[in-house]
């Protein structure tokens, strides 16, 4: 990343700390919005979006693909990371340089230096799609944060506690927002309420989410 681009990011962004280890960087990804969408298209051409099934057989409402050395999958065999796309039988697409740069600089800005993701989950939400409360706990080392980039239609993000029964807070995430959580918040339950219908000039009727993790 050039110094000028990083300066532009900081000029446009607003940093909001919601809790210990939870930071929202408002509009942080806006300077890269078109390039990020182009990269998503390239990733999806190699590894297409698909609606995976949970180990219990439930079909996820969110369509997903992955890029980087590791990709997250779910099927009757369980939740896990693996090097191959189970549909194409090939390696997942390489992580675009813009993806990894954005994730690293966002993590650093939020107070988590040295983050180098090896997995990026690309989620596509259509109206009505949602993500139930869950923990990200399939990674090997919980010392690293989660970095999540929102593109397109706004959505209500739910951020709970360390127990599923804990009442979640709601955080509105809009186009270009990046939420980072780690440290004492790393294993907190989180999810996304149903996406409401709408039209966005960059993503149309959809919302895209890039979730970066250090999985291996």
Order of alpha helices (4+ residues) and beta strands (2+ residues): alpha-beta-beta-alpha-beta-beta-beta-alpha-beta-beta-beta-beta-beta-beta-beta-beta
